[in-house]
Amino acid sequence: MLLRALFDAAIAAADPVRCLPSFLPLPPKGRTIVVGAGKAAASMARAVEQNWPGLLEGFVVTRYGYGMPSERIEVIEAAHPVPDAASVAAAKRALKLVSGLTGDDLVLALVSGGGSSLLTLPAPGFTLADKQAATHELLMSGASIHDINAARKRMSAIKGGKLAAAAMPARVVTLAISDVPGDDPAVIASGPTVPASDEPAFARCETHVIASGMGSLLAAAEVARAAGVTPLILGDRIEGEARDVAKVMAGMALSCAAHGLPAKPPCVLLSGGETTVTVRGKGRGGRNSEFLLALALALRGHPGIEAIACDTDGIDGSEDNAGAMVTADTLACAHAAGLDARTFLADNDAYGFFAALGNLVITGPTRTNVNDFRAILVK
């Protein structure tokens, strides 16, 4: 169906094999050291291997289950979203790998969302337990990714440009896939190779954002146009409590259906960014699934509106689904099955709700990550 085709197009646009090669620098006179972290790290490493003409050495760390076979760049795994001992070991290894280089050497840093957890080294005065507790508390509180990563930097001995500092005087080229609203390289994976300010010591460091949420939204828009549906991109920086964002977007969709504004049907409202969930219940969920459950309630079974909301990394929060879908009869089917949507929402159990209806979207690891993708189709 069209909604799933839009999501697939969004993921394809952020595939490293497609978007990374044109950003590769020329080989250096000396060594080429690859170091990377994130949910897209393994596929980024493969894209480098397939397109690099010279010698390569190094490793990347990705989330458990997100690895893939490699030839020259080792792929290891660690925990996400809460770091573990493997995350610490990876950070120590990364710092050791880039130390002692010369001005003729190149460090190719492959950075994507999830890298903050996967590459963890507590600063003096902090422990891994401190970072684990802080991360868990922030995730449950509904804090934004900017706030979470700011806290991570303060507690880290590798983030905020410290990895790049360790690599001096080598040239450092960072290729980043953005999972943060605004695409600030200093926020992506907490910026291990991106200094907080423009310091002369980092003059040989450069960063390129090779894929972002907007790129994926534009790709989905092209698929919509080809299907005769008018796309309206609402933005790639949508933030806020998932259920509150859902109410606003439901209002826009209902306006399209009733008044042809801000777009006439058939149209699709596209958006990205990262919503948050303040967890008060005990259910299973994820921000995209919670968004959809709140959206379904706000739409009240409107016969001409359907929606999909998924995380482009293939994991909505910490569950095994990318997200879910809402159809015109979602609430009616739930009622027939004895499911009360408001009760599920109150318990933050959107996963349980959509699983019972068979409306989860399960992709497995996509090995990329440009954050949330939402599409609301008004027929």
Backbone torsions as a table, in degrees:
resi	resn	phi	psi	omega
1	MET	NA	166.0	-172.6
2	LEU	-61.7	-43.6	-176.5
3	LEU	-59.4	-43.7	178.9
4	ARG	-67.2	-35.8	178.0
5	ALA	-63.5	-36.1	177.7
6	LEU	-65.1	-43.4	179.0
7	PHE	-64.7	-42.7	178.9
8	ASP	-61.4	-38.8	178.5
9	ALA	-66.2	-36.8	178.2
10	ALA	-63.2	-42.8	179.0
11	ILE	-67.0	-43.5	-178.2
12	ALA	-61.5	-35.6	-179.1
13	ALA	-65.4	-25.6	-178.7
14	ALA	-102.2	12.2	178.8
15	ASP	-70.3	121.9	-179.2
16	PRO	-55.5	-34.8	179.2
17	VAL	-59.2	-28.4	-178.0
18	ARG	-90.6	-39.3	-169.8
19	CYS	-104.7	-12.7	-174.3
20	LEU	-85.0	-42.8	-169.2
21	PRO	-51.8	-39.6	-175.4
22	SER	-68.8	-12.5	-179.1
23	PHE	-98.2	-1.2	-178.3
24	LEU	-68.5	135.7	177.1
25	PRO	-78.8	172.5	175.3
26	LEU	-73.4	148.9	178.3
27	PRO	-60.5	145.9	-178.7
28	PRO	-85.1	175.7	174.2
29	LYS	-70.8	-34.2	-177.0
30	GLY	-98.0	-140.7	-176.5
31	ARG	-81.8	154.0	170.4
32	THR	-113.9	114.6	-179.1
33	ILE	-107.8	123.7	177.2
34	VAL	-103.2	130.0	173.6
35	VAL	-140.9	137.7	-176.6
36	GLY	-157.5	161.9	179.3
37	ALA	-153.9	138.9	176.7
38	GLY	143.0	171.9	-179.9
39	LYS	-68.3	-23.2	178.8
40	ALA	-97.1	4.2	-171.2
41	ALA	-59.5	-42.7	-177.2
42	ALA	-66.2	-43.9	180.0
43	SER	-71.3	-30.1	174.7
44	MET	-66.9	-41.7	178.0
45	ALA	-61.9	-41.9	178.6
46	ARG	-62.9	-41.2	179.2
47	ALA	-62.6	-37.3	176.5
48	VAL	-65.7	-48.0	-179.4
49	GLU	-56.3	-39.7	-176.7
50	GLN	-73.0	-16.5	-172.9
51	ASN	-126.1	4.2	-177.7
52	TRP	-97.7	125.6	-173.5
53	PRO	-82.0	-18.5	-174.8
54	GLY	-110.8	-160.5	-179.9
55	LEU	-74.7	149.1	179.2
56	LEU	-136.8	148.3	170.7
57	GLU	-150.9	156.8	178.1
58	GLY	132.5	-166.6	-177.4
59	PHE	-154.3	163.4	171.6
60	VAL	-132.3	155.0	177.5
61	VAL	-120.6	132.9	-179.5
62	THR	-131.9	176.3	-178.8
63	ARG	-68.5	149.4	175.3
64	TYR	-52.3	129.7	179.5
65	GLY	90.3	-6.2	-177.3
66	TYR	-103.1	3.2	179.7
67	GLY	-72.6	166.9	176.3
68	MET	-155.6	158.3	-177.2
69	PRO	-57.5	142.4	178.3
70	SER	-136.3	162.5	-177.6
71	GLU	-110.0	-47.6	-175.0
72	ARG	-117.6	-22.5	-179.4
73	ILE	-109.0	117.5	-178.3
74	GLU	-68.9	141.1	176.5
75	VAL	-114.7	122.1	175.7
76	ILE	-119.8	169.5	-175.5
77	GLU	-130.0	151.5	178.1
78	ALA	-148.9	-174.1	-171.8
79	ALA	-90.2	149.4	175.1
80	HIS	-151.9	138.7	7.9
81	PRO	-89.3	-10.0	178.4
82	VAL	-100.0	124.4	-175.2
83	PRO	-66.3	160.8	176.2
84	ASP	-133.9	-172.1	-178.2
85	ALA	-61.3	-32.6	178.2
86	ALA	-65.3	-32.0	177.1
87	SER	-64.4	-41.3	179.2
88	VAL	-67.7	-43.1	178.6
89	ALA	-60.9	-38.6	179.2
90	ALA	-65.4	-41.1	-180.0
91	ALA	-65.2	-44.3	178.8
92	LYS	-62.2	-40.6	179.6
93	ARG	-65.2	-38.9	-179.9
94	ALA	-63.5	-45.1	179.4
95	LEU	-63.0	-40.5	178.8
96	LYS	-66.8	-38.2	-177.2
97	LEU	-62.7	-37.9	-175.1
98	VAL	-93.8	-1.1	-179.3
99	SER	-80.1	149.3	176.5
100	GLY	76.5	17.4	179.7
101	LEU	-82.9	167.8	-179.6
102	THR	-113.8	175.5	178.8
103	GLY	-68.4	-13.4	178.1
104	ASP	-87.9	-6.9	-175.5
105	ASP	-93.2	159.1	178.8
106	LEU	-125.6	131.4	170.8
107	VAL	-105.7	119.3	177.7
108	LEU	-103.2	107.0	-177.2
109	ALA	-96.8	125.0	-179.0
110	LEU	-109.1	106.8	-168.8
111	VAL	-121.4	136.2	176.5
112	SER	-151.8	172.6	-178.9
113	GLY	-56.5	141.8	-176.4
114	GLY	100.3	-15.0	-177.4
115	GLY	-63.9	-26.2	179.9
116	SER	-60.5	-41.5	179.5
117	SER	-79.3	-36.9	-172.6
118	LEU	-75.5	-23.8	179.6
119	LEU	-121.6	90.7	-171.6
120	THR	-124.2	127.9	174.8
121	LEU	-142.5	105.5	-178.2
122	PRO	-58.6	134.5	175.0
123	ALA	-70.1	161.3	177.3
124	PRO	-51.7	132.3	-178.4
125	GLY	98.9	-9.8	179.1
126	PHE	-121.0	157.3	176.6
127	THR	-122.3	168.1	175.4
128	LEU	-59.7	-39.3	178.5
129	ALA	-60.6	-37.9	177.6
130	ASP	-61.7	-45.3	-177.8
131	LYS	-68.5	-37.6	177.9
132	GLN	-63.5	-45.8	-178.8
133	ALA	-65.4	-42.7	-179.2
134	ALA	-65.1	-42.1	179.9
135	THR	-63.0	-46.3	-179.7
136	HIS	-60.6	-44.7	-178.3
137	GLU	-64.1	-42.7	179.9
138	LEU	-65.8	-40.8	179.1
139	LEU	-63.1	-39.4	-179.1
140	MET	-75.0	-21.1	-174.2
141	SER	-83.5	-12.0	-176.7
142	GLY	85.8	17.6	178.9
143	ALA	-65.4	149.9	179.0
144	SER	-74.9	162.3	179.2
145	ILE	-62.9	-32.5	178.1
146	HIS	-63.9	-43.7	179.7
147	ASP	-67.7	-40.8	-179.5
148	ILE	-63.4	-46.2	-177.5
149	ASN	-72.2	-28.6	174.7
150	ALA	-63.5	-41.2	177.8
151	ALA	-66.4	-40.0	179.5
152	ARG	-61.4	-41.2	179.9
153	LYS	-60.8	-42.8	-177.5
154	ARG	-63.1	-25.1	-176.7
155	MET	-102.5	10.1	-169.5
156	SER	-115.6	146.4	174.9
157	ALA	-104.3	10.8	179.5
158	ILE	-132.4	-23.5	-176.8
159	LYS	-83.5	177.0	178.8
160	GLY	63.0	36.9	176.6
161	GLY	89.0	-1.9	-175.4
162	LYS	-68.4	-29.6	176.3
163	LEU	-67.9	-41.0	177.9
164	ALA	-64.8	-38.8	178.9
165	ALA	-61.2	-37.4	179.6
166	ALA	-68.2	-22.8	-177.1
167	ALA	-87.2	-10.7	-178.7
168	MET	-58.0	142.0	9.7
169	PRO	-95.9	19.0	-179.7
170	ALA	-65.3	156.2	172.5
171	ARG	-75.9	137.3	179.9
172	VAL	-121.0	117.9	176.6
173	VAL	-114.5	118.5	-179.6
174	THR	-104.3	126.6	173.0
175	LEU	-109.0	120.9	-171.9
176	ALA	-123.8	137.9	169.5
177	ILE	-104.4	119.4	-170.0
178	SER	-86.1	129.5	173.3
179	ASP	-117.3	16.0	-175.9
180	VAL	-117.6	140.1	174.9
181	PRO	-58.6	126.8	-178.7
182	GLY	97.3	-16.6	174.4
183	ASP	59.5	31.8	178.9
184	ASP	-72.9	116.8	-178.4
185	PRO	-59.0	-26.1	179.9
186	ALA	-71.8	-16.0	-179.4
187	VAL	-98.6	-31.7	-179.3
188	ILE	-60.5	117.7	-177.1
189	ALA	56.6	23.7	-178.3
190	SER	63.8	22.6	171.1
191	GLY	55.5	57.7	-179.7
192	PRO	-61.4	-25.3	179.3
193	THR	-115.3	12.5	-177.9
194	VAL	-119.5	113.1	-179.3
195	PRO	-68.5	157.6	-179.2
196	ALA	-69.2	-26.5	179.2
197	SER	-136.9	170.8	-177.0
198	ASP	-82.4	84.9	-176.5
199	GLU	-96.8	137.9	-179.3
200	PRO	-57.0	-29.5	-178.6
201	ALA	-63.6	-20.0	-178.5
202	PHE	-102.2	24.9	-175.8
203	ALA	-62.4	-25.5	-178.4
204	ARG	-95.6	17.1	177.4
205	CYS	-106.8	134.4	175.9
206	GLU	-138.3	148.9	-176.4
207	THR	-131.4	137.3	177.5
208	HIS	-128.0	124.1	173.2
209	VAL	-85.4	110.4	-171.2
210	ILE	-94.0	-14.7	177.2
211	ALA	-154.7	145.9	-177.5
212	SER	-151.0	172.0	179.2
213	GLY	-61.6	-38.3	-179.8
214	MET	-64.1	-39.5	177.3
215	GLY	-59.0	-39.1	179.2
216	SER	-71.7	-36.5	177.1
217	LEU	-65.3	-39.5	178.5
218	LEU	-65.6	-37.1	177.7
219	ALA	-65.8	-40.9	177.4
220	ALA	-65.5	-36.7	179.4
221	ALA	-61.5	-37.7	178.9
222	GLU	-65.3	-38.9	177.7
223	VAL	-65.0	-39.7	178.9
224	ALA	-62.8	-46.0	-179.9
225	ARG	-60.3	-41.4	180.0
226	ALA	-62.6	-25.0	179.3
227	ALA	-92.0	4.2	179.2
228	GLY	80.9	20.5	-179.4
229	VAL	-114.0	131.1	-179.1
230	THR	-76.7	121.1	177.7
231	PRO	-88.9	140.8	174.4
232	LEU	-127.6	108.2	-179.3
233	ILE	-84.9	114.6	-177.3
234	LEU	-81.2	-19.6	178.8
235	GLY	140.8	161.3	180.0
236	ASP	-111.0	13.7	-176.9
237	ARG	-126.9	31.5	-178.5
238	ILE	-73.1	121.7	178.7
239	GLU	-130.3	172.4	179.3
240	GLY	122.5	171.7	178.6
241	GLU	-60.1	130.0	-172.7
242	ALA	-53.9	-44.5	-176.9
243	ARG	-70.4	-27.9	177.1
244	ASP	-74.2	-42.1	176.7
245	VAL	-60.9	-37.3	179.7
246	ALA	-61.2	-41.9	-179.9
247	LYS	-62.6	-41.8	179.8
248	VAL	-64.7	-45.8	-177.6
249	MET	-70.7	-31.3	174.3
250	ALA	-62.8	-41.2	178.0
251	GLY	-61.5	-39.9	178.3
252	MET	-66.4	-42.7	179.5
253	ALA	-64.2	-41.6	178.9
254	LEU	-65.5	-34.5	176.5
255	SER	-66.3	-39.4	176.2
256	CYS	-60.9	-43.4	-178.8
257	ALA	-66.7	-39.2	-174.9
258	ALA	-87.0	-36.0	-171.1
259	HIS	-124.4	-6.2	-177.1
260	GLY	73.2	19.5	-179.2
261	LEU	-132.7	135.4	6.9
262	PRO	-81.0	3.5	175.5
263	ALA	-152.1	149.4	179.8
264	LYS	-86.7	140.7	174.7
265	PRO	-65.9	149.6	-3.3
266	PRO	-77.1	131.8	-179.8
267	CYS	-145.2	164.6	177.8
268	VAL	-137.1	130.0	178.4
269	LEU	-92.2	117.4	-176.6
270	LEU	-110.1	139.6	178.2
271	SER	-156.2	157.4	177.1
272	GLY	-138.6	-168.1	-176.1
273	GLY	117.6	-149.2	179.1
274	GLU	-150.6	107.8	173.5
275	THR	-79.7	172.5	180.0
276	THR	-132.4	163.5	178.2
277	VAL	-132.7	124.3	171.3
278	THR	-88.0	110.8	-172.4
279	VAL	-80.5	119.6	176.8
280	ARG	-120.8	-22.8	-179.2
281	GLY	-96.0	-169.0	-177.4
282	LYS	-119.3	10.1	-176.6
283	GLY	-83.1	-179.3	176.4
284	ARG	-98.7	138.4	-177.9
285	GLY	-159.6	-155.3	-178.4
286	GLY	174.7	153.4	-172.5
287	ARG	-64.1	-35.2	-180.0
288	ASN	-72.1	-39.9	177.2
289	SER	-66.4	-39.8	178.4
290	GLU	-65.9	-39.7	174.8
291	PHE	-55.6	-45.7	-177.2
292	LEU	-68.1	-38.0	179.3
293	LEU	-64.8	-43.2	176.4
294	ALA	-66.1	-35.6	178.5
295	LEU	-64.6	-45.0	179.9
296	ALA	-58.1	-42.7	179.0
297	LEU	-64.3	-40.3	-178.8
298	ALA	-71.2	-31.4	179.7
299	LEU	-77.6	-22.9	176.1
300	ARG	55.5	39.7	175.7
301	GLY	72.8	28.6	178.2
302	HIS	-55.3	130.1	-171.4
303	PRO	-70.3	-14.8	-174.5
304	GLY	-114.8	18.8	-176.1
305	ILE	-130.2	129.7	175.9
306	GLU	-131.7	162.7	-177.2
307	ALA	-154.2	156.4	171.3
308	ILE	-134.2	143.6	174.2
309	ALA	-144.7	123.9	-175.7
310	CYS	-145.9	155.4	169.8
311	ASP	-88.9	131.1	-174.7
312	THR	-68.7	-10.0	175.6
313	ASP	-83.8	-6.7	178.5
314	GLY	92.9	-1.4	-178.7
315	ILE	-130.3	116.4	178.3
316	ASP	-89.1	99.4	-175.4
317	GLY	76.1	-113.6	179.1
318	SER	-125.2	16.4	-178.5
319	GLU	-91.6	-175.9	-177.5
320	ASP	-96.9	7.0	179.9
321	ASN	-110.7	153.3	174.4
322	ALA	-78.2	-29.6	-178.1
323	GLY	170.8	-140.3	-177.9
324	ALA	-159.4	-178.1	177.7
325	MET	-133.3	148.6	174.9
326	VAL	-117.8	129.7	175.4
327	THR	-112.2	173.1	-177.8
328	ALA	-61.8	-26.9	-177.1
329	ASP	-103.9	16.1	-178.1
330	THR	-56.7	-50.5	-178.1
331	LEU	-66.8	-37.0	178.9
332	ALA	-65.1	-41.9	178.0
333	CYS	-64.8	-39.0	178.8
334	ALA	-64.3	-42.6	179.5
335	HIS	-62.6	-41.9	180.0
336	ALA	-65.1	-28.5	179.8
337	ALA	-90.2	1.9	179.2
338	GLY	77.8	25.2	-179.4
339	LEU	-103.1	126.6	178.0
340	ASP	-98.2	111.6	-174.0
341	ALA	-61.2	-39.0	-178.0
342	ARG	-66.6	-35.7	178.0
343	THR	-66.2	-42.7	177.8
344	PHE	-63.2	-40.6	179.8
345	LEU	-65.7	-42.5	179.8
346	ALA	-61.4	-28.5	-179.0
347	ASP	-95.9	10.7	-176.2
348	ASN	51.2	43.6	-176.0
349	ASP	-117.8	50.1	178.8
350	ALA	-65.1	-33.7	178.5
351	TYR	-60.2	-48.2	-179.7
352	GLY	-60.8	-38.0	-179.6
353	PHE	-63.7	-53.7	-176.2
354	PHE	-73.4	-28.7	175.5
355	ALA	-63.6	-40.7	-179.6
356	ALA	-64.9	-28.2	-179.3
357	LEU	-92.8	-7.7	-177.6
358	GLY	74.6	26.4	-175.4
359	ASN	-109.9	15.3	174.3
360	LEU	-71.7	149.9	172.0
361	VAL	-106.2	114.8	-177.5
362	ILE	-118.6	116.7	-177.8
363	THR	-112.8	-19.6	-167.4
364	GLY	75.5	-179.2	-179.4
365	PRO	-60.4	126.4	176.8
366	THR	-88.4	-18.3	-178.8
367	ARG	60.4	33.0	166.2
368	THR	-146.6	177.7	-177.0
369	ASN	-169.8	97.7	172.9
370	VAL	-117.9	27.3	172.4
371	ASN	74.0	-151.8	-170.2
372	ASP	-68.0	147.0	171.1
373	PHE	-132.0	124.5	179.7
374	ARG	-129.0	136.8	176.8
375	ALA	-139.1	123.5	177.8
376	ILE	-114.8	112.7	-175.8
377	LEU	-93.9	123.5	177.3
378	VAL	-111.4	113.0	-173.6
379	LYS	-85.6	NA	NA
